[in-house]
Amino acid sequence: MAFSVVLITVAIIAFLYAAVGHGGASGYLALMVLLGYGVAFIKPTALLLNMVVSAISFLHFYRSGFFRKELFFPFIILSVPMAYLGAKWPVSDFLFKFLLAFCLLLSVARLLFFREADFSSEKKKMPFGAALVIGAVIGLISGMIGIGGGVLLSPVLLLFHWADLKESAAVAALFILVNSVSGMAGLYTSDISFSPNMLVMVAAAVVGGLAGGYTGVRGNTLVLKYILSAVMVIAVVKLLL
């Protein structure tokens, strides 16, 4: 695949994920799996792009008034240290592929099947203890495979009616950012490598993230979501086969 096509794909992934409050790690992972990159390159690259895009997305949703700090902090208390530990935890190829396939399928569900109208009913109070446990589990998985965890957190917030779509996007964006930083710290002393073209990939992610964050607080783009979902399903098939 030509590098220009890779850059365009990175920008599209950043656009779509920023629109729903995510950093795009599962999308970047799917792309790099299809390109045949190794784990030592995949995890830090996905985390770095994730950090950039989730920060942009969070700023858009925060400035629009959708961030609820009382939802955010209970999840992050244990997720940050667990993300650090997960990043340092040696993960077998089988477990990495299994967890990544699971997260990619969740990403597809989040992109295609979660609509604002489905979560417009009265919100319920979130149990603090449950948030601690959920945050710890998501943080560990996030660190192990190189994602920020938003793709796991958002469905929880929505399915239990603890937040609506845009509130979950705002909380997930900051959750992804801090977990990605923690995961990157855990990888710092490990065998990691970045592409010489990393800065160009970051620039593409910034462009896509800015456009996606702007779009996310105002609406969604359905056709591109179907395309990205198809790519992730193909990546899942490749992982499992």
Buried (B, 14 or more C-beta within 10 A) or exposed (E): EEEEEBBEBBBBBBBBBBBBBBBBBBBBBBBBBBEEBEBEBBBBBBBBBBBBBBBBBBBBBEEBEBBBEEBBBBBBBBBBBBBBBBBBEEBEEEEBBBBBBBBBBBBBBBBEEBEEEEBEEEBEEBEEEBBBEBBBBBBBBBBBBBBBBBBBBBBBBBEBBBBBBBBBBBBBBBBBBBBBBBBBBBBEEEEBEEBEEBEBBBBBBBBBBBBBBBBBBEEBBEEBBEEBBEBBBBBBEBBEE
